[in-house]
Amino acid sequence: MRRLVKRLSQHGLAVMVVAAGAQAALAAEPLSVFTLMSPDGGVGVRAILEGSSPCPVLDVDSRPLPMRVRAAPATLPLRPTASAPDLAKPSRFPVTVCEADLKRGVRRAFLDGRRLALPPALIRRILVIGDTGCRVKASDKAAQACNDPAAYPFAALAKAAAAFAPDLVVHVGDYLYRENPCPDGVAGCAGSPWGYGWDAWRADFFDPAAPLLAAAPLALARGNHETCNRAGQGWRRLLDAGPLRPGQDCVDPENDAAGDHTAPYAVALGGGDQLIMMDTAAAPNKALSPEDPKAALFAGDWDAMAVLAARRPRSFMVNHQPILAFAAVKGSDGLPALRPGNLALQSVYQRKSPDLVPPGVQTLLSGHVHVWEALSFKGDLPSQFVTGFSGTQEDIVPLPETLGPTDAPAPGAAPAAFSSWVDGFGFMTLERRGRGRWSVQVRNVAGAVVNTCAIKGRRTTCALRQVKTAASS
């Protein structure tokens, strides 16, 4: 009897393997395959396939794991967007998005013989990028030249960044910028796809980022360009780490309040360190009264961040809009003027703590401002990095090399150290050096180091106060 059961069991397993192999053979070659860190502590696998192709089967530690459909092909109805009606169109997704969940600790996973990127137990090398799309917007005086690799270098940058061999890629938000048609007669972006559908997502992120998607798993923050009235539909279908749920998919504008919010979650780095991923995409840049619904939302997220931060000794907070950084604009006199960090988040977080963030949150990683910045503060505030310099048209109003005695990105936030790089495309790398210690390298498009910094607890020091623009060449 035992022999018969064993034979039947072996036969059943063989049938499953053959069936899985047959399904994999029917599946089309994926347009994109990548892994991303999941809110449940595992690793998600995504595969994007043309049309209504069947989902493939993974080989996970020598066992078949069928992928499931996350999102079927669809043309989503036109909804109100950030653009004028004559500059908007329905979002077409003529692709099948497949997904599978892997537990942390899986040793090997393959799709059609292609080995998937999985995180090690101890993450030692982190790559940080942000604001990577090519800016084509009707309200701009000039569109970014998406067809010129020098003007839009994200593809070359991604290739150089992949050569760093990171254990993890962190993107601090803003993936899609090709919102409107390229203006007539502008050769630099002629023929560019536009809108919020798959063609624009593919051109702005998936094709140029392909080397990075193969190199390491992703930890992705949502930017203000991925709110529901912009590229939120694609964000939810393609990149959001959580499940795709009706009512949170940005399809019906009546549900935008839910669609524009994701609860904070943690990504373990090992060694007592973690990332806390915060969705602040819908944060306006104005102070919020305690009665404002968004204030209550962000206050709840702060409380959730505090719970997550208490689970490990040290945390990075990852979000899009920087709380403790500067932006430079031309003042009414034509001279550069400094703007503070995000006022909405400051107003809510300051009511929670004079240090703005919970204990244990030592470093802030953000984007939004199209420069690179690093700030460290007197007192016990966390350090702030801004890495919004990885492809999108750069901000060119200069930041000062030395701050004035009253310059502060938030009330009471007196900088102890400040470093910046304006008008230079690049990426940032972090390498573990011990408990609460990381070495930071700021790199240009080719991967050459143009500045170095050291993180020790909540303090950061950099070798150069300011990288000159020539360093980007």
N, C-alpha and C positions, 0 to 999 in steps of 0.2 A: 504493500500500500504506500509506504513512504517513497519507494522508488518511483511509483506511478505519479505521485504528487510532485516529486522533484522534476520528472520529465515534463509534466504539464506546465510547471512553473517556468522551466527553461524554454519550453516551446512558446509560452505566452510572452516571455521577455524578448525572444527572437522576433516574434510577430510585431511587437511594439517597436523594436529597433528598425525592422524592415519598413514598417509603416512610416516611422519618423523619417527614415532616409528617403522614402518616396515623396513625402511632403516637402522635404528640403529640396529635392530635385526639381519639383514643380515651381518652387519659389523663384522669383526673378532676382537678378543681381541687385542688391540694395543700392539706393542712391546715396545713403549715408548710414553708418553704423557707429554708435558711441555708447559709452557707459557714463552714468552719473550717480552721485551720492544721494541716497534716498532718505526721506524723513524718518523711516523706521530703523535706520542704522545699517541697512543693507546697501546693495548696489543695484541700480536699475540698468537694464539693457534696452536700447531703442534701435530699431531698424526702420528706415523709411524706404518704401518701395513704390515703383511706378504703378499707377492705376489701382485695380482691385486685386493685385497679386496676393496669393496666400502667404501667411506669415511663415517664416522659416523655423527650423528646429535647431536649437543650440546643442552643442556637446559640452556639458558641464561636468567636469571631473569624470569623464568617460561615460556619462549617462545622458540620454536625450531629454531635452526640456523644450517642449513646443512653446513658441512665442504666441501671444494672443493679440487680437486687434485692439489697439487703443483708440484709433480714430479712422473711420472709413473715408474714402474719397467723398468730397462734398464741395458744393458752391454755396457759401453762406450768404444769406440775404443781406442786402445793403443796409447798413445801420448808420446812425449819426457818428461821425468821426471828428477828429481834430481839424480836418481839412474842409474846405467849402464843398458843397454837393457836386459841383462840376469838376472837382479834383479828387473825387472818391469813386469807388466801384466795389461791387461785391468781391469778397475774398474767395478765390478758387484754391482748393487744395486737392488736386487730382492725384493724390498719393494715399497709400495706406501706411499708417503709423502703427508699428508692432512694438510690443514691450514684453519684458519678462523680469522677474524679481529674483535676485541672487542673495543668499545670506552672506554676510561678511565672513570671510574665512574660506570661501571657495578658492581652490588653488589654480584651476585653469578653466577657461571657457572659450569655445571656438564657435564661429559662424562660418560654415562652408570652408573650413580650414584656416580661416583668419582668426588669429588669437586676439581676444578682446583685452582691453586694458583694465586691470583690476588693481585696487590699492593695496600696498603692503600694510602690515599691522602697524608699523611705525613709519609715518610719512615724514621724510627728511627734506624733500625738495618740492617747493610749491612755486608755481608760476601764476602771476596775477596780471590780468589784462582788463580792459574796459573800454566802452564806447568805440565799437569796432566797425559800425556800418558806414556806408558812403552817403553823405548828406545831400539829398535832392529834395528840396522843399520850395514850394511856390513863393513863400514869404521871404526867402533869401534873395539877396541881390545877385549872387552868383552861386551856381550849383557846383558841388565838388566834382572833379574830373574822375569819375569812377573808372574810365577806360585807361587812365594813366597810372601805371604802377608806382610812380614817384608821388603823385598827388593822393592816391589811395593805396597805401602799401600793405594792407592787412594780410594779403596772401603771402608776400615775402616775409613779413613779420612772423606769421604763424609757422612757416617753415623753419625759420631760425629759432623760434621759441621751442619747437618740438625737438630740436637738436640739443637743447638743454637737458632732455630726458627727465622731465618732472615726474614726481609721484602723483601729483594732483594739479589740475588747472582750475583756478578761480577766476570767474568772469564777474565783474561788479556791475554789469547791466548796460543796457542800450545796445541792442543787436541789429535793429532794422531802422534805417534812416531814409530809404528810398520811397518816401511817402507819396510823392507827386511826380507827374511826367517830367522828363528832361525838357527844359525850354527849347523851343524851335531854334535851330541854328547853332546850338551849343555842342560842339564836337566832343567835348570832354566826357559827356554822359550820354551821347546819342545812342539810342537803341536800348538803354537800360530798362529792365523791368521796373515796375513801380506798384505802389499800393501795399496791401498787407497780406497777400496770398503767398503760396508756395514759391512762385518764381522770384519774388523779391527776397523772401527768406533765403532761398538757395543762393542767390547772387551776393547777398550781404553777409551771410554767415556760413552756411553749410559747405559751399564750395571752397571759399578761401581758407576756412578753418580746418579743412580735412586733415592736414598733418597733425594738428593738435588733438582732434577727435580720436585719432588712432594712437596717440602717444600716452594718454593718461585719462583717468576718469575726471569728470567735471563736477564742480560745485558752482551753481549758477544763481546769481542774484538777479532780480527783476528790476529793470530800469523804467523811468517814466515814459520811454518810447514803447513799452510793453503794457501800458494801461489798456483797458477795454476799448476806449475810443481811439486807440491807435493800433498797435500790433498785438493786442492782447489775445486775439483768437489764435494766432500762430504760437504765441508763447504757451498757452494752455495745451494746445494739441501736440506741440513738438518738443518743448524744452522743460516745462514745469515738472519738478521732481515728483509731485504728488499725483494721485489718480485724476483722470479727466471726468468731472462730474457735471451733469446738466445743472444749469443755474449758476455755475461758476465758470462757464466756458466763454463768456463775453459775447455770446450770440444775441441774447435779448438785452437791450439796454436797460430794461426795467430791473435787471439783476446785477447791474454794474457794481453796486456796493459790495456784493459778495464776490463778484469776479475780480475785483481789484484788491483782494486781500488774501494773503496766505499766512497761516500761523507760523511763528518762528520754529525752527528745528535746528538740531545740532549735527555736525559732522565730526566724528572722532578722528583725531590726528595721531593718537597714541602718545605715550610719554606724559600724560596729564594735560594735553593740549586739545583744543577743539575749535572749530568754527561755529558761530551761531549765525544762521542765515536769516536775515530780516527782510521782509517785503515792505519797503517804504515807497514803492513806485508812485502811489497816488498822493504823496505828501506835497502840499503846496509850499511855496516859499513865503509864508506869512504866519505870524504867531496865531495860535489857536486858543480861543477861550475855553475854559473847562466845560462849558455847555455844548461846544461843537461836537457833533457825532464822531468826527475824525479824531478829536482829542481823546475821546473815550476808547476808540479803537487802538490808537498808538499807545495809550496808557496800559491797555490790556496786553499788548505785545511786549511792553517793557516788563510787566510782571512775569510773562512767560519766559522772557530772556533771563530774568533773575533766577527763576527755577532751573533753567538749563545751566546757567553759569555756576550754580552751586554744586553741580554734579562733578565738575573737574576743577583742578586748581587754576588753570589759565585758559582764557578764551580770546579769540579774535571775533569781533562783530563785523559781519559782512553785509553791507547794504549799498544802495546806489547814491543817494544824496548825502554828501559829507556834512557832518554836524560841526566839525572843528577845523574847517579849512577856509581859505579865502578864494574868491573869484575876483578878477580884475576887469574893470570896465572903464570906458572913457567917461570922465565926468563932464559936467556942463561947460567947464573951462577947457575941455579938450585934453586934460591931463589924466593919467591913470588914477582910478579910485578903487579902493578895496571894498568888496562886499563880504559880509560874514557868511557863516555856515547856514544850513537850512533852519529857518526860523520856526517852522511848525514843529519839527522834532525837538529843537531846543526848548520851546515853550512847554512842551509836554514832559520832556525828560528832566528839566530843571525842577519841576514840581515833584519829581520822584526822588532825586538825589542831587546834592551839590556837585557831585562828580559826574553827573549826567548818565552814567551807566552803572550797572550793578558791580559789586566787588568781584574781582576775578577777571573782568573784561579789561584787557590790557592794551589792545591795539584795535583800531578801527580801519577797515579797508573799504574804500568807496571810489566812486567815479564822478560822472555828471559834469564836472568841470574838465575841459579838454586840455589838461596839462598834467604834469606829474608834480606832486607836492609831498612833503613830509613835515609834520609839526610835532614838537614835544613841548610840554607845558610845565610851568612852575606849579607846585601843589601836587595833587594826586589825580589829575585828569589823565585819561589814556592818550597814547600817541595816535595821530591820524595820518594815514596815507591816502593819496588820491592818485588813481591810475587810469584816468580817462583819456589816455594818449595813444591808443592802439589802432587807430585807423580813421576815425571820424575827423572831419575838418577841424584843425587845431584852433584854440583860442590864441590870439597873438598879442593882446594887450599885455604889456610886461608886468610881471610881479616884481616888487622891490627885492633887491639882494639882501637888504637889511631892513627889518621892520622898525617902525617908529615906536616910541615908548607907550603910546596909547592904542596901538594896533592890536586888536583881539578878534578872533572869529566868533566869540560868544561872550556874554557878560561874565567877567571874572576869569576868563581863560587867557592868562598872560603867557605868551609863548616864551619858552626857554631856548628853543632851537627851531630854525626854519630853513628848509632847503626846497628848491624848485627847479623845474625845467619847463620853459615855455617854448612853443613852436618847434617841438621835436617829437616825432613818432617813436614809440618803443614799448617795452614791457618790463615788468619787475619780477625778480626772483628772490625767494626766501630759502635759506638753508639753515637747518637746525644746528645749533652750536652748544646746546645744553638746556637745562631747565630755565624756561623763560628767556632764552637767548637765541636770537636768529641773526644771521648776517643777511644783508639786503644788497642786491645789485640792481642798479638801474641800467637798462641796456637799450641800445638803439635798434633800428630795424634789422641791421645785420647781426645783432646779438652781441656787439662789442659793449663792454662795461664803460659807462660814462660817469657814474657816481656810485659810491658805496655808503652804506649806513649800517648801524648796529642797533638791534633792539635788545634791551635789557629790562625786563618787567614792563613798566609803563613809560620808560624813557627810551628815546631814540636820538642818536647822534649821527651826522652824515659828514663825509669827508669834504664835500663842497657845499657852499651856501647856494650856489647857482650854477647850473650847467649852461654853457653858452650854446646858442642855436647851432653853431658850426659843428657841434658834436654829433648832430643827427646825420651828417653826411658820411 
